[in-house]
Amino acid sequence: MPSTEPKTKVQAPDEGEDLARIGQLIDGRYRLDKLLGRGGMGVVYRAEHIAIRRPLAIKLLHPSLAAIPELRSRFEREALAIGRIDHPNCVGVSDFGRLDDGTLFLVMDLLDGRSLGELMDAEAPLPPERALKLLRHVLSGLGHAHQQGIVHRDVKPENVYVVSTETEPEFAKILDFGIAKMMDGREIDDGLRLTQAGVAFGTPVYMSPEQALGSPLDGRSDLYGASVMAFEMICGRPPFWADDKLEILSMHTTRPPPPMGEMLSRVQGHPAGVPPAVEEIIRKGLAKRREERWTTAGEYIAALDQVQALLVDPTYEGPRAPSTGAIGLTPTPALALDARRDPSSGPILLAHRRRKAGPSLHVIAGLALIGAAALGVLIAVLLRSPARSKPRDIDPATPAGKAAALLDRGKPNDAIKAIEAARKETATDPEAQLQLGHAYQALRKNDLAVAAYKRSVELDPRKVADPSMRSALRTISTDTDVEAAMAALALRVKLDDAEAHRTLVELASGSDMTRRRPAAVVAEKLGLSSEVDWLKSYLYDLEQRDLCLQRKDAVIKLRALGDKRAIPALEQAQFRKGKVGKWKGKNVNDCLVDDARAAITFLSGVGP
């Protein structure tokens, strides 16, 4: 198995040796005054430029470590990467060199503050406004690095430092470009190739799906890591966490992130909510397929700015839905950023701790645990426990029978163990898969539950009539968790449920903003596009979507639809006035004006 560990094992210096350097003069210019920290790549000191009396930070790589080509190259690469970057949201570097004894040194700005990880340890969950401001700083720094052709590859809270400036009490700076890489695939080093095919660099909790799989990376991988941090700042824990780092990688590649409101409720121990606009923007950053994420940091920042404005100014004097009774639209109120609450969420023991995230790992990707089949896991659903029917013909001596008996006694964990203990047998047993689904459902591991239900039906089509499964799916279809409801409706449609079919189409065309777009996506995937009233759907999007960029997308779709009944709404949409704050009296739809005018011109020429 390939490895990125140094081929030569050298004992790193102990702390006493590092402390002995205090007072030394480095390169004849820098005096080491205080040991600030020790890490895997070196030791950091507070220092002073003796000529100009300027305080600095100096990072040293000990001669014994510099003798290892891989470590030396990584340290030099960090200097080269930072040397390319000159941005307020990235740590500045002013010098780099090698001492006579072989020690490598890097001279950086001295930052007076604390890491984002330390901040979250003390204060998370953070209010969305505060978290998004910090995220904006990180994205600004990443955007500059990406413009220089550099991917950071290890975006995590420990590599973000929060300082106070004259204008902002919390200003974030990105640190540690030690595993940075050029976007064209070249390493930023002296020619020694540090990465190998199938090897993933980074910290598992914050790694993008493509990074976990050892695939080529671009800036969108860093945007994923920044989105994980944003999720954690707001919810108090990251979207994916497990004691097994390989399991975390599997989660990144297969599981959708949990609803932020539900996660926050568990952390706080009482019902809580996250503004839908905030959740939507972060979930886009967490998309499994990078093509579905924000394209650039600049695009992400533009959306953030609009969300921040909404948090300050949650109401608009915006256009009403067109009063064209022919298409059955009813005017809806302007958007208010009311956080959704889920009273069913209970407290959860916060097992995740920031300092336990561990150091950056070189993880071999493409493992058996992340197989191709796992990539097809269905969207997680929040199942409520239905009344289970007891199969009359189930053999109590079989794993399925044992699992059913354990479930009846309220022992879902034991039921799962009973089935997994005979995995080879139960993998092709539809009844065992059904019971496995019930067990996972009881534990609220709903993605696994739905996967088991689906497998049960695939193994035995007669299971579609199972009353316990159908009862669960009907319940989920009205769940406050939209993803859960959509997944349940999709499965019910596949099981030829006429009621679910009708409900899905109505939601895709309806005024419920939180369900309309997800329902439309599901309807398209199931081949029901011809039954959706797309004019109604896009007109509601034009009125209700949170961000100007999203409303602009609705304009483009209305033009493509070619229905001139959209013209009144497009005319109204050209100006949408903010009511308070910096947006008072200003047009918050400025980004779509040109497109709306072009659409009106085009549709005016369309025949009846």
C-alpha positions, -999 to +999 in steps of 0.1 A: +000+000+000+015+034-010+023+058+018+033+095+021+051+090+054+088+100+054+109+071+044+136+081+069+124+081+105+142+108+125+135+116+161+120+151+164+136+175+189+119+176+223+105+207+239+136+213+260+157+216+228+132+241+214+132+262+246+170+263+244+168+283+212+151+312+230+174+342+228+192+330+197+197+353+168+183+339+135+201+349+103+217+378+121+184+397+122+157+380+142+159+373+179+137+344+193+119+357+223+092+331+232+080+296+222+045+299+209+037+264+198+050+231+184+034+212+155+040+184+131+059+207+107+080+227+131+081+251+160+068+286+161+084+314+181+076+350+189+105+370+175+117+405+169+135+421+140+164+437+160+170+465+135+134+478+132+121+464+165+092+448+147+075+418+164+072+387+141+065+350+142+092+326+130+086+290+121+116+267+123+120+232+108+148+215+129+178+201+110+169+165+118+135+170+102+149+191+074+170+161+065+139+143+054+132+152+018+094+150+021+093+173+051+118+197+038+100+200+005+067+205+023+081+233+044+097+250+014+064+246-004+046+265+023+070+294+020+066+294-018+028+292-016+025+321+010+051+340-010+027+340-040-002+353-018-006+389-006-040+393+009-054+407+042-072+374+049-040+353+045-010+353+069+018+374+054+054+360+050+084+383+047+114+360+047+126+324+042+160+308+045+183+281+057+207+284+087+242+270+088+231+240+108+205+231+082+175+246+100+149+261+077+130+292+088+100+311+077+093+346+089+056+355+092+033+382+106+027+378+143-010+373+149-025+383+182-057+363+186-068+327+187-076+300+162-111+296+149-111+262+165-104+277+199-131+303+194-156+275+186-145+254+215-154+284+238-184+299+221-200+277+194-227+276+182-223+311+169-251+334+157-255+331+119-246+367+113-213+363+131-205+329+115-211+343+080-188+373+086-160+349+095-168+327+066-167+357+042-131+365+054-121+329+048-136+329+013-120+361+005-085+347+013-092+315-005-105+334-035-072+352-037-052+320-034-073+304-061-066+333-084-029+326-079-036+290-090-032+276-055-055+251-037-051+251+001-063+215+006-065+217+044-091+243+052-101+237+089-106+258+120-071+252+133-058+268+101-079+300+105-067+326+130-091+353+143-076+386+152-089+421+161-083+450+137-091+487+139-122+482+119-134+447+128-133+429+162-131+396+144-109+393+113-100+359+100-067+350+084-058+317+067-027+298+079-006+268+069-003+263+031+020+234+038+000+210+016-011+235-009-011+225-045-013+242-079-046+238-096-029+224-127-017+194-106+019+206-100+033+206-066+046+238-052+081+224-044+115+217-058+102+190-081+098+162-056+063+148-060+046+144-026+013+131-037+005+098-053-024+084-071-052+074-048-038+093-018-059+120-001-043+149+019-062+168+045-082+164+077-111+140+073-137+161+090-133+189+065-124+170+033-144+173+002-158+141-014-133+143-043-105+149-018-116+118+002-115+097-029-080+110-039-094+127-071-079+158-087-088+190-069-097+226-077-108+256-057-142+241-051-127+216-028-116+244-005-151+259-007-165+226+006-141+227+036-151+263+043-188+252+042-181+225+067-166+251+090-196+274+085-220+245+093-200+238+125-198+274+136-236+277+134-246+243+146-219+236+172-206+205+154-197+195+119-222+178+096-202+145+097-185+130+127-174+095+138-146+081+159-135+061+128-118+085+103-126+061+074-162+063+083-161+101+082-147+098+046-175+075+037-200+100+051-185+128+030-189+107-002-223+092+005-245+110+030-262+143+026-256+168+055-283+167+082-307+196+085-290+224+103-320+232+125-322+196+137-284+195+144-286+228+163-316+216+183-297+185+194-266+205+204-286+231+224-310+206+239-341+226+229-359+234+197-338+258+176-337+270+140-315+283+113-328+308+088-336+289+056-316+313+034-285+306+055-290+269+054-295+269+016-263+288+009-242+265+031-258+233+017-249+244-018-213+247-006-216+211+007-229+196-025-214+162-032-208+169-068-185+199-072-204+210-103-233+217-080-214+239-055-205+276-058-183+279-088-158+304-072-152+320-039-164+353-054-197+338-064-201+324-028-192+358-013-218+375-035-245+352-022-233+356+014-236+394+011-272+390+000-280+366+029-263+390+053-285+418+040-316+396+045-306+389+081-306+427+087-335+435+064-358+405+063-387+421+045-390+438+011-416+459-007-413+434-034-436+424-063-467+405-057-474+373-075-492+381-108-529+383-103-536+362-134-563+339-123-558+318-154-528+301-138-543+301-103-516+321-085-524+336-051-503+366-038-479+355-011-462+377+015-427+389+011-400+366+024-392+367+062-362+349+075-381+330+103-360+302+115-377+268+113-382+249+145-384+212+150-398+205+185-393+168+180-355+172+181-341+162+215-308+169+232-277+150+220-244+144+238-219+166+220-192+139+215-173+160+189-146+182+204-125+205+182-092+194+195-100+157+188-103+164+151-067+153+149-038+164+127-039+165+090-038+129+077-025+113+046-053+089+041-054+062+014-086+067-005-106+044-027-111+020+002-135-009+002-157+010+027-163+036+000-175+014-027-194+023-058-227+010-043-223+033-013-222+063-037-258+055-046-272+059-011-305+077-011-310+111+005-314+108+042-349+109+056-362+115+091-384+085+098-408+084+126-413+050+141-444+035+126-463+005+141-446-025+127-465-055+116-452-089+126-447-112+097-466-144+104-442-166+084-409-152+098-387-179+114-377-168+148-344-187+144-333-167+115-314-134+118-345-116+105-366-133+132-341-125+159-339-089+148-377-086+148-379-100+183-352-076+195-370-046+179-402-056+198-382-054+230-369-019+221-333-030+212-325-017+177-288-018+182-289-055+191-312-060+161-286-045+138-259-066+153-280-098+148-283-090+111-247-079+106-234-110+123-248-130+094-241-104+067-235-128+039-269-144+045-289-113+053-276-093+024-299-112+001-328-117+026-356-092+019-371-097+054-338-091+071-333-059+051-368-048+061-360-054+098-327-037+093-345-007+080-368-006+110-338-008+133-320+020+116-352+040+117-355+036+154-320+050+158-327+079+134-301+067+110-325+074+082-303+072+052-293+037+062-330+029+069-342+040+035-313+021+018-324-010+036-361-006+027-351-001-009-329-032-009-358-052+006-381-042-022-354-049-048-349-084-034-386-091-032-411-069-050-439-082-029-425-062+000-440-031-016-472-041+001-457-042+036-479-021+058-451-010+081-430+004+053-460+021+037-470+036+070-435+049+076-434+065+041-468+082+045-457+097+078-424+109+064-442+126+035-455+153+059-423+156+079-409+190+087-376+178+073-380+186+036-354+161+024-371+134+044-405+143+029-391+144-007-373+111-003-404+094+010-426+108-018-401+097-044-401+061-030-439+061-028-442+072-064-418+044-074-442+021-055-471+033-077-487+053-050-512+076-068-516+099-038-479+105-036-477+111-074-504+138-071-488+154-040-454+156-056-467+174-087-487+198-066-457+207-044-435+212-075-460+238-088-471+253-054-464+282-032-445+264-004-410+278-010-392+252+011-408+223-008-413+236-043-378+234-056-369+200-040-402+186-053-395+199-088-361+182-088-376+149-077-404+152-103-379+157-131-359+127-120-390+106-119-401+117-154-430+138-143-419+171-158-448+172-182-472+173-153-456+202-134-470+237-139-436+252-145-450+287-151-464+288-116-433+272-102-409+298-118-432+327-109-432+317-073-394+314-075-392+349-089-411+363-059-400+341-031-364+330-036-340+346-011-311+357-032-310+379-063-289+353-081-316+328-075-344+351-087-322+358-118-322+321-125-360+322-124-360+350-150-339+329-173-362+299-169-393+320-175-378+333-207-369+297-218-405+286-210-418+310-236-451+319-219-459+356-223-481+355-192-449+359-173-444+395-186-463+413-158-442+396-131-410+403-150-419+440-153-425+442-115-393+422-107-371+449-122-372+469-090-375+453-056-371+479-028-354+472+005-371+487+036-345+491+063-308+493+068-283+498+040-308+484+015-335+509+024-349+523-009-324+505-030-331+479-057-322+444-043-330+429-077-303+449-095-285+417-106-315+406-128-326+438-144-309+433-178-321+397-180-356+407-171-357+433-198-343+409-224-369+383-213-397+408-217-386+417-252-383+381-261-417+371-247-434+401-262-426+386-296-439+352-288-472+342-303-502+333-281 
